[in-house]
Amino acid sequence: MARRHRNRSTTKVLLLLALVAAVTAQTYGSYEQPGDNTNPGNGGTTPGTNPGNCPTCPPGGKPGQVCEDPLTEHHPGSKQLGTWPEYKGANQKTRDGCRPKKNFIFMVSDGFGTASETIAREYYQYKQLGTNEAALADVDSILPLDTLLVGAVRTKSSDSWITDSASAATAYSCGIKTFNAGIGVDPKNRPCATVLEAAKAAGYTTALVATSRITHATPAGWSAHVVERDWEDIIAAQQIGDNVLGRSVDLMFGGGRKFFIPKSKSGSGRSDERDLFVEAKEKYGWKSIVQSRADFLKLSGTKADLPAMGIFASSHMAYTIDRNATAEPSLAEMTHTALATLADATSDCDSPGFFIMIEGSRIDHAGHTNDVAAHVHDILAYQEAVSIVKSFTKANPGTVALSVSDHETGGVTVASQPDLTKDSGSFYKWNPWILDGVKASIESFDTTVAKYNGTDFKGFITKLLAEKQGIKDLTDSEIQLLAKAVEDQQKKKYPNTDQVDWALSTLIAKRALVGFTTHGHTGMDVNLYAINAPGLRGNMDNTQLAHYSAEYLGVTDVQKKLNERVARQKVTLRKRGEFVNPEVKHHKH
């Protein structure tokens, strides 16, 4: 009897465990089923379903469904301040009998944290309304991203609580954790197939857009496989087609020309004599390569032959605050042309759609320098690209878009206490109007300062900072600080540091009362924004976004098969120090 009783007890326990497992699977097992939105839910947080109060779509909605902006729909007082660009290009054509299109737009605001959005919004309010008082009284104005907030993302890598852009991009593209500096590889140095590569293998058209070098960590994370992110000459070769999976990119816009031209050419960053522009056309079938804004504009509104690339700068493209509009396209312009090109290229009945990664890269670089004005201007440029994406999704059903940062940079805070001898309450403010006087990034004139060898540093720096940064109240102690930084940098007293940049950055930040805690990254969670994407809600790990995008496009099995294939391949290895990338200074962006 006792044994029979134990069996009954065991049976009850097993049934209970099975019930718990079933409930758990229903609640948490849908990260890889973003298309399962048949149950509107009751306000829960189940990824892959659409709870009744999900802020991205009405109850019962599915990923790709065109949805109203939640803050416009539910909070009529909220409005976008100012005029933002909209998508005006061709839309995907649909015909009866054709399968519905599926498009995925993955936007990355590199180095962009919660405080960065606040600073940009409040500066924009001040700029549009004209006075600090009017901006403070305005409680309704928002930026394009603000209507799309759905959650937050955790960012650690496999070997550090603080990620770099390489491991973060690998998490977003491959769905795995890897070590800082690793591009498209796992912790054992094995290549991992990316969502972009899987999409290409499944017939989707693919694209990359960035304001950094196109070979930089984030765009490389979707299109290359190297164990060291600094090997940008190898990354460039892989992007044109010299890759374990062949050519996977159909369209790419960005900077980084130096890694596509042979070593013997002026300005090259390569370690060999390969001319990748020639190879791209002759060996890998690239049909169009443009390198100027004038040639770029010829692509707008036309049916560009793919594959095509636009490489618009030797290194990174210019900060928005410095950009020569006649020389380089803006991020918004590149986004618009890319979407128009992809819409046209995927209008055929047999095309499933497209995948594109768009990065506002230089938000991060300004964060590293603690250049708050350059940081804000690049954030606002990113908001323009977001506005274009928002209008594209409304006109092209089946398009899912998300925006997320890879990490926060700089430890930015809105308000700082520069004088610890005064009561902290006296610093319950920040001064957005200070940024209005800044006319150039620190990067645009730091070399001039660092190389100064004249006899009147005070006169030189006073005039320069008044012209470039709008600073007309430079103090003697600040001049001494800058002079010491120039001396230390010229003597290389502190190798692998930008003493001049860092000293210059304190001047505007102190006056604006914007604080920074580091010239590197931080481990803070980053905001997640989404359009037409029920299931993206709450706090998620960065790897889950890769699984979500793969599931929506229906390429999860394709990605698994590609992983089985590339796992047998070897990535290019070099001895550290064998090739020193001249673009790499000392910190990882």
C-alpha positions as MATLAB code, in Angstrom:
seq = 'MARRHRNRSTTKVLLLLALVAAVTAQTYGSYEQPGDNTNPGNGGTTPGTNPGNCPTCPPGGKPGQVCEDPLTEHHPGSKQLGTWPEYKGANQKTRDGCRPKKNFIFMVSDGFGTASETIAREYYQYKQLGTNEAALADVDSILPLDTLLVGAVRTKSSDSWITDSASAATAYSCGIKTFNAGIGVDPKNRPCATVLEAAKAAGYTTALVATSRITHATPAGWSAHVVERDWEDIIAAQQIGDNVLGRSVDLMFGGGRKFFIPKSKSGSGRSDERDLFVEAKEKYGWKSIVQSRADFLKLSGTKADLPAMGIFASSHMAYTIDRNATAEPSLAEMTHTALATLADATSDCDSPGFFIMIEGSRIDHAGHTNDVAAHVHDILAYQEAVSIVKSFTKANPGTVALSVSDHETGGVTVASQPDLTKDSGSFYKWNPWILDGVKASIESFDTTVAKYNGTDFKGFITKLLAEKQGIKDLTDSEIQLLAKAVEDQQKKKYPNTDQVDWALSTLIAKRALVGFTTHGHTGMDVNLYAINAPGLRGNMDNTQLAHYSAEYLGVTDVQKKLNERVARQKVTLRKRGEFVNPEVKHHKH';
ca = [
       0.000    0.000    0.000;
       2.807    2.325    0.907;
       4.442    1.707   -2.473;
       1.165    2.272   -4.291;
       0.697    5.507   -2.283;
       4.147    6.679   -3.298;
       3.337    5.965   -6.943;
       0.142    8.020   -6.684;
       2.092   10.844   -5.040;
       4.737   10.621   -7.708;
       2.052   10.721  -10.385;
       0.511   13.835   -8.833;
       3.887   15.526   -8.639;
       4.678   14.655  -12.240;
       1.303   15.969  -13.396;
       1.876   19.169  -11.442;
       5.359   19.575  -12.912;
       4.008   18.973  -16.400;
       1.339   21.620  -15.846;
       3.930   24.104  -14.582;
       6.181   23.313  -17.545;
       3.317   23.832  -19.972;
       2.424   27.180  -18.417;
       6.077   28.207  -18.388;
       6.500   27.242  -22.022;
       3.379   29.189  -22.935;
       4.593   32.227  -21.025;
       8.294   32.284  -21.836;
       8.738   29.973  -24.793;
       7.533   32.400  -27.403;
      10.653   34.505  -27.805;
      11.259   32.569  -30.988;
       7.649   32.807  -32.153;
       7.047   36.490  -32.837;
       4.429   35.621  -35.405;
       2.201   33.979  -32.792;
      -0.115   36.837  -31.902;
      -3.486   35.135  -31.970;
      -4.098   35.667  -28.259;
      -4.456   39.339  -27.345;
      -3.588   38.544  -23.754;
      -4.546   40.486  -20.662;
      -1.815   43.021  -20.279;
       0.958   40.537  -19.543;
       4.500   40.769  -20.825;
       4.723   37.650  -22.960;
       7.155   38.261  -25.822;
       5.690   37.000  -29.068;
       2.126   37.834  -28.099;
       0.294   41.124  -28.133;
      -1.159   41.987  -24.732;
      -4.253   44.145  -24.703;
      -2.297   47.208  -23.651;
       0.758   46.542  -25.810;
       1.920   49.972  -26.977;
       2.924   48.891  -30.478;
      -0.262   47.457  -31.999;
      -3.946   46.998  -31.159;
      -4.993   43.717  -29.482;
      -4.627   40.727  -31.744;
      -2.187   42.465  -34.041;
       0.608   40.661  -35.815;
       4.186   41.727  -36.513;
       4.242   43.824  -39.652;
       0.725   45.150  -39.172;
       0.533   48.907  -39.672;
      -0.161   50.484  -36.269;
      -0.750   54.012  -35.060;
       1.815   55.723  -32.869;
       0.640   54.880  -29.349;
       1.273   58.345  -27.915;
      -0.666   59.938  -30.747;
      -3.481   57.442  -30.416;
      -3.833   57.327  -26.625;
      -2.365   60.673  -25.578;
      -3.659   63.209  -28.121;
      -1.773   66.040  -26.415;
       1.592   64.599  -27.422;
       2.973   65.896  -30.681;
       6.191   65.919  -32.637;
       7.705   69.360  -32.471;
       8.971   70.871  -35.688;
       9.020   69.379  -39.175;
      10.582   65.972  -39.777;
      11.319   64.307  -43.132;
       9.002   61.627  -44.471;
       9.456   58.791  -46.915;
       8.415   59.901  -50.404;
       9.907   57.152  -52.531;
       8.338   54.246  -54.349;
       6.476   51.696  -52.266;
       6.568   47.957  -52.701;
       4.123   46.855  -55.349;
       1.734   44.087  -54.411;
      -0.396   41.989  -56.713;
      -3.115   39.424  -56.167;
      -1.678   35.957  -55.819;
       1.695   37.169  -54.527;
       2.817   36.273  -51.051;
       2.837   39.193  -48.611;
       6.149   40.993  -48.239;
       8.124   40.848  -45.026;
      10.639   43.603  -44.375;
      12.782   44.089  -41.275;
      14.469   47.403  -40.478;
      17.007   47.067  -37.661;
      18.184   50.509  -36.509;
      21.140   50.971  -34.160;
      21.822   54.250  -32.351;
      25.396   53.516  -31.327;
      26.316   54.730  -27.839;
      22.897   56.274  -27.224;
      21.457   56.145  -23.705;
      18.293   57.308  -21.995;
      19.874   60.587  -20.893;
      20.963   61.230  -24.484;
      17.339   61.184  -25.648;
      16.406   63.618  -22.889;
      19.209   66.047  -23.724;
      18.394   65.957  -27.444;
      14.664   66.445  -26.865;
      15.112   69.357  -24.473;
      17.731   71.045  -26.638;
      15.389   70.672  -29.616;
      12.515   72.170  -27.596;
      14.697   75.127  -26.690;
      15.870   75.526  -30.286;
      12.360   75.403  -31.741;
      10.618   77.550  -29.128;
      13.375   80.115  -28.723;
      13.539   80.642  -24.985;
      14.274   78.545  -21.938;
      10.962   79.602  -20.396;
       8.931   78.481  -23.414;
      10.766   75.161  -23.559;
      10.144   74.526  -19.855;
       6.437   75.286  -20.309;
       6.131   72.838  -23.218;
       4.998   69.472  -21.824;
       3.673   67.882  -25.021;
       6.512   67.970  -27.547;
       8.345   64.756  -28.344;
      10.899   63.422  -30.827;
      10.132   60.748  -33.457;
      11.584   57.968  -31.302;
       9.546   58.871  -28.238;
       6.290   57.352  -29.510;
       7.950   53.983  -30.082;
       9.380   53.091  -26.659;
       8.496   49.501  -25.706;
      11.205   48.283  -23.342;
      14.869   47.992  -22.468;
      17.761   45.758  -23.497;
      20.572   44.226  -21.460;
      23.975   44.536  -23.091;
      26.761   42.512  -21.403;
      29.141   40.439  -23.536;
      30.516   36.956  -22.861;
      33.670   38.280  -21.207;
      32.641   41.610  -19.698;
      29.746   43.370  -18.021;
      30.588   46.281  -20.343;
      30.184   45.387  -24.000;
      31.898   46.894  -26.997;
      30.159   47.432  -30.333;
      31.623   44.283  -31.880;
      30.222   41.814  -29.374;
      26.956   43.766  -29.225;
      26.562   43.618  -33.012;
      27.258   39.883  -32.914;
      24.531   39.470  -30.290;
      22.064   41.381  -32.479;
      23.054   39.571  -35.671;
      23.888   36.013  -34.586;
      21.879   35.745  -31.388;
      24.849   34.663  -29.264;
      27.153   36.205  -26.699;
      30.772   36.631  -27.695;
      33.898   38.369  -26.449;
      34.594   42.064  -26.833;
      36.272   42.712  -30.209;
      34.794   39.571  -31.812;
      32.900   40.127  -35.064;
      30.488   37.402  -36.179;
      32.277   34.696  -34.196;
      31.487   32.722  -31.059;
      33.720   32.582  -27.948;
      35.654   29.711  -29.571;
      36.484   31.821  -32.649;
      34.033   29.928  -34.871;
      31.996   31.943  -37.389;
      28.297   32.372  -36.662;
      25.771   32.966  -39.418;
      24.013   36.318  -39.105;
      20.356   37.132  -39.676;
      21.384   39.210  -42.693;
      23.263   36.255  -44.187;
      20.329   33.936  -43.512;
      17.933   36.433  -45.070;
      20.111   36.651  -48.178;
      20.240   32.850  -48.438;
      16.441   32.780  -48.203;
      16.011   35.203  -51.099;
      15.656   38.497  -49.258;
      17.419   41.633  -50.469;
      19.848   43.000  -47.867;
      21.426   46.334  -47.008;
      23.716   48.132  -44.565;
      23.766   51.878  -43.873;
      26.137   53.592  -41.422;
      27.728   56.964  -40.797;
      30.923   55.279  -39.618;
      33.278   53.359  -41.840;
      31.150   50.579  -43.300;
      33.887   48.253  -42.034;
      33.394   49.439  -38.456;
      32.130   47.126  -35.731;
      28.356   47.439  -36.082;
      27.922   47.041  -39.853;
      30.705   44.451  -39.821;
      28.793   42.483  -37.206;
      26.144   41.573  -39.781;
      28.476   40.982  -42.714;
      31.869   39.640  -41.598;
      33.602   37.092  -39.369;
      36.873   38.079  -37.677;
      38.235   37.632  -34.182;
      39.542   41.210  -34.006;
      37.357   44.140  -35.007;
      40.395   46.254  -35.921;
      41.129   44.095  -38.976;
      39.022   46.309  -41.192;
      40.936   45.471  -44.363;
      39.796   41.848  -43.981;
      36.268   42.974  -43.101;
      36.086   45.055  -46.290;
      37.102   42.053  -48.387;
      34.469   39.898  -46.713;
      31.773   42.503  -47.271;
      32.267   42.537  -51.032;
      32.091   38.730  -51.194;
      35.367   37.175  -49.983;
      33.477   35.523  -47.140;
      32.827   32.018  -45.817;
      29.222   32.432  -47.034;
      29.985   34.473  -50.126;
      28.479   37.879  -50.820;
      25.536   38.567  -48.534;
      25.105   42.344  -48.881;
      23.198   43.832  -51.820;
      23.437   47.503  -50.895;
      25.706   49.387  -48.512;
      26.247   53.067  -47.754;
      28.856   54.518  -45.398;
      32.462   55.634  -45.058;
      35.745   53.721  -44.979;
      37.180   54.108  -48.485;
      40.724   53.636  -47.153;
      40.117   49.933  -46.569;
      38.991   49.336  -50.157;
      41.998   50.847  -51.944;
      45.506   49.317  -52.300;
      48.321   50.078  -49.892;
      50.267   51.999  -52.530;
      47.490   54.596  -52.925;
      47.545   57.711  -50.780;
      45.348   57.394  -47.713;
      45.039   53.620  -47.856;
      44.458   51.677  -44.669;
      45.157   48.286  -46.215;
      48.162   46.081  -45.569;
      48.253   44.730  -49.157;
      47.795   45.810  -52.767;
      44.239   44.560  -53.233;
      41.881   47.048  -54.889;
      38.513   45.981  -53.556;
      36.547   48.345  -55.774;
      37.977   46.544  -58.800;
      37.503   43.116  -57.221;
      33.936   43.950  -56.265;
      32.974   44.530  -59.885;
      35.143   41.963  -61.634;
      34.959   39.067  -59.187;
      31.810   39.513  -57.116;
      29.390   41.169  -59.519;
      28.896   44.575  -57.922;
      27.197   46.756  -60.527;
      27.422   50.224  -59.053;
      30.008   51.937  -56.828;
      29.532   55.630  -56.019;
      31.905   57.778  -53.988;
      30.419   61.272  -54.063;
      27.201   62.973  -53.093;
      26.620   63.962  -56.705;
      26.727   60.331  -57.834;
      24.658   59.325  -54.805;
      21.892   61.725  -55.811;
      21.680   59.973  -59.172;
      20.544   56.851  -57.311;
      17.624   58.670  -55.706;
      14.353   57.902  -57.413;
      15.935   55.524  -59.895;
      16.031   51.782  -60.209;
      19.563   51.182  -59.009;
      21.153   47.963  -60.190;
      22.132   45.771  -57.271;
      24.523   44.989  -55.751;
      25.570   48.596  -55.229;
      27.651   50.503  -52.714;
      28.270   54.116  -51.804;
      31.490   54.873  -49.910;
      31.533   58.587  -49.151;
      34.565   59.230  -46.939;
      38.081   57.958  -46.435;
      37.314   57.165  -42.814;
      34.130   57.906  -40.866;
      31.603   60.240  -42.405;
      31.528   63.695  -40.840;
      29.699   64.554  -37.661;
      26.364   66.162  -38.491;
      27.513   69.464  -36.988;
      30.512   69.464  -39.389;
      28.926   67.881  -42.473;
      29.417   69.568  -45.830;
      26.029   68.990  -47.432;
      27.538   69.204  -50.915;
      30.101   66.473  -50.198;
      28.345   63.797  -48.133;
      24.747   62.599  -47.886;
      23.074   62.698  -44.499;
      21.918   59.615  -42.613;
      18.331   60.510  -43.491;
      19.191   60.770  -47.187;
      21.014   57.435  -47.173;
      18.088   55.850  -45.319;
      15.549   57.223  -47.787;
      17.509   56.135  -50.861;
      18.199   52.704  -49.392;
      14.517   52.102  -48.594;
      13.406   53.335  -52.012;
      15.959   51.089  -53.703;
      14.935   48.085  -51.619;
      11.231   48.709  -52.197;
      11.805   48.743  -55.936;
      14.115   45.720  -55.878;
      11.601   43.613  -53.942;
       8.420   44.444  -55.834;
       8.554   41.276  -57.929;
       6.059   38.635  -56.966;
       8.743   36.111  -56.056;
      10.658   38.433  -53.698;
       9.972   37.817  -49.998;
      11.102   41.308  -48.928;
      14.226   42.834  -47.423;
      16.421   43.190  -44.341;
      18.335   46.386  -43.625;
      20.532   47.528  -40.748;
      20.802   51.312  -40.313;
      23.278   52.781  -37.829;
      23.664   56.277  -36.440;
      27.305   55.556  -35.717;
      28.800   58.826  -34.642;
      26.517   59.363  -31.656;
      28.932   56.978  -29.972;
      32.113   58.709  -31.107;
      30.949   62.018  -29.644;
      30.139   60.194  -26.429;
      33.704   58.889  -26.244;
      35.059   62.413  -26.606;
      32.375   63.774  -24.231;
      31.520   66.240  -27.008;
      27.948   66.972  -25.972;
      27.107   69.261  -28.908;
      28.284   66.787  -31.564;
      26.468   64.044  -29.629;
      23.157   65.923  -29.704;
      23.364   66.923  -33.368;
      23.985   63.321  -34.426;
      21.060   62.167  -32.276;
      18.772   64.631  -34.038;
      20.085   63.409  -37.408;
      19.221   59.871  -36.294;
      15.718   61.055  -35.379;
      15.314   62.245  -38.981;
      16.128   58.743  -40.196;
      13.631   57.326  -37.691;
      10.960   59.668  -39.049;
      11.557   58.361  -42.568;
      11.371   54.767  -41.356;
       8.108   55.472  -39.520;
       6.437   56.825  -42.641;
       7.820   53.941  -44.728;
       6.268   51.371  -42.394;
       2.855   53.012  -42.739;
       2.997   52.842  -46.523;
       4.466   49.344  -46.758;
       2.522   46.734  -44.767;
       4.569   43.837  -43.529;
       7.434   46.039  -42.377;
       8.734   45.609  -38.835;
      11.191   48.178  -37.502;
      13.089   48.428  -34.264;
      15.624   50.862  -32.881;
      18.087   50.014  -30.142;
      21.541   51.004  -28.966;
      24.414   48.583  -28.663;
      25.468   50.236  -25.388;
      25.559   53.622  -23.685;
      28.705   55.725  -24.057;
      30.112   58.369  -21.764;
      27.879   57.885  -18.741;
      25.924   60.967  -19.792;
      23.834   62.754  -17.176;
      21.448   65.672  -17.525;
      22.816   68.113  -14.906;
      26.146   68.000  -13.158;
      27.680   69.580  -10.078;
      31.006   71.041  -11.209;
      31.605   72.964   -7.983;
      31.569   70.689   -4.945;
      31.974   73.655   -2.588;
      28.433   74.840   -3.323;
      25.092   73.397   -2.277;
      23.908   70.706   -4.694;
      20.499   72.351   -4.926;
      22.032   75.231   -6.834;
      22.693   72.847   -9.726;
      19.130   71.595  -10.259;
      19.315   72.734  -13.834;
      21.082   72.370  -17.128;
      21.653   74.961  -19.841;
      20.642   73.836  -23.359;
      21.300   77.265  -24.836;
      25.027   76.730  -24.345;
      24.933   74.133  -27.135;
      23.415   76.672  -29.496;
      26.708   78.543  -29.701;
      28.734   75.496  -30.748;
      29.531   75.553  -34.475;
      31.925   72.611  -34.839;
      32.870   69.322  -33.239;
      35.990   69.056  -31.116;
      37.322   66.563  -33.670;
      37.304   69.251  -36.357;
      39.969   71.375  -34.644;
      41.645   69.215  -31.981;
      44.678   68.473  -34.159;
      45.253   72.201  -34.668;
      45.297   72.656  -30.900;
      47.423   69.582  -30.210;
      50.125   70.677  -32.669;
      50.333   74.297  -31.508;
      53.924   75.481  -31.080;
      53.554   79.264  -31.114;
      54.280   81.840  -28.436;
      50.785   83.214  -27.721;
      48.707   80.200  -26.708;
      46.242   82.354  -24.777;
      45.430   84.512  -27.790;
      45.320   81.492  -30.091;
      42.994   79.372  -27.955;
      40.742   82.276  -26.935;
      40.049   83.200  -30.556;
      39.647   79.585  -31.698;
      37.182   78.592  -28.984;
      35.100   81.721  -29.476;
      34.806   80.857  -33.168;
      34.290   77.087  -32.928;
      32.542   76.602  -29.584;
      30.977   79.963  -28.820;
      33.013   80.272  -25.615;
      33.728   83.924  -24.840;
      34.404   83.672  -21.123;
      37.459   81.406  -21.081;
      39.185   81.637  -17.703;
      42.894   81.696  -16.952;
      42.641   78.347  -15.166;
      40.987   76.797  -18.234;
      43.712   78.182  -20.488;
      46.324   76.666  -18.187;
      44.473   73.336  -18.261;
      44.473   73.325  -22.063;
      48.122   74.374  -22.297;
      49.087   71.543  -19.953;
      47.075   69.061  -22.038;
      48.857   70.189  -25.215;
      52.249   69.863  -23.522;
      51.457   66.407  -22.122;
      50.165   65.139  -25.455;
      53.135   66.460  -27.407;
      55.500   64.795  -24.934;
      53.373   61.633  -24.971;
      53.268   61.755  -21.210;
      50.110   59.650  -21.127;
      50.252   57.289  -24.150;
      46.997   56.109  -25.665;
      44.978   59.022  -24.320;
      43.493   62.086  -25.994;
      44.485   64.671  -23.409;
      43.642   67.621  -25.666;
      40.221   66.268  -26.684;
      39.338   65.484  -23.116;
      40.385   68.887  -21.842;
      38.444   70.647  -24.599;
      35.319   68.589  -23.894;
      35.085   69.816  -20.309;
      34.543   73.419  -21.389;
      31.102   73.065  -22.993;
      29.952   70.278  -20.676;
      30.748   72.404  -17.614;
      28.887   75.412  -18.980;
      25.888   73.356  -20.093;
      25.891   71.394  -16.804;
      25.951   68.064  -18.635;
      27.887   65.372  -16.810;
      30.027   62.476  -18.041;
      31.472   59.636  -15.983;
      33.792   58.042  -18.553;
      35.329   58.283  -22.018;
      34.318   54.665  -22.567;
      31.136   52.613  -22.498;
      28.851   51.899  -19.561;
      26.882   48.794  -18.636;
      23.489   50.493  -18.499;
      20.459   48.928  -20.136;
      19.454   50.735  -23.324;
      16.014   51.674  -24.598;
      14.167   49.514  -27.106;
      11.869   51.151  -29.650;
       9.695   49.267  -32.147;
       7.095   49.642  -34.897;
       4.568   46.934  -35.842;
       6.328   44.516  -33.503;
       4.063   43.000  -30.852;
       6.153   40.784  -28.627;
       8.989   43.255  -28.234;
       8.138   44.475  -24.777;
       9.729   44.694  -21.356;
      13.345   43.961  -20.484;
      15.143   41.693  -22.941;
      18.649   40.400  -23.585;
      20.332   41.717  -26.724;
      20.557   38.199  -28.199;
      16.763   37.907  -28.212;
      16.441   40.601  -30.863;
      18.358   38.418  -33.316;
      15.964   35.537  -32.680;
      12.981   37.857  -33.083;
      14.152   39.222  -36.437;
      15.017   35.742  -37.732;
      11.641   34.342  -36.705;
       9.725   37.199  -38.288;
      11.539   36.744  -41.583;
      11.126   32.978  -41.323;
      14.849   32.287  -41.583;
      15.551   30.604  -38.240;
      16.053   27.186  -39.831;
      18.139   28.734  -42.612;
      20.362   30.388  -40.022;
      20.781   27.080  -38.174;
      21.818   25.310  -41.373;
      24.269   28.069  -42.226;
      25.711   27.801  -38.729;
      26.296   24.096  -39.258;
      28.081   24.959  -42.477;
      30.267   27.799  -41.203;
      31.167   26.024  -37.959;
      33.509   23.854  -40.033;
      35.213   26.942  -41.462;
      38.131   28.835  -39.992;
      38.180   32.578  -39.605;
      41.216   34.573  -40.638;
      43.744   34.697  -37.832;
      46.673   37.023  -37.387;
      49.197   37.497  -34.707;
      48.270   40.533  -32.707;
      50.412   43.415  -33.862;
      50.979   41.899  -37.313;
      48.872   44.660  -38.806;
      48.111   47.827  -36.909;
      44.981   49.584  -38.089;
      45.982   53.250  -38.377;
      42.433   54.297  -37.540;
      42.472   52.667  -34.106;
      43.630   54.908  -31.296;
      43.196   53.358  -27.909;
      39.605   52.767  -26.918;
      37.048   50.506  -28.525;
      34.035   52.339  -29.879;
];
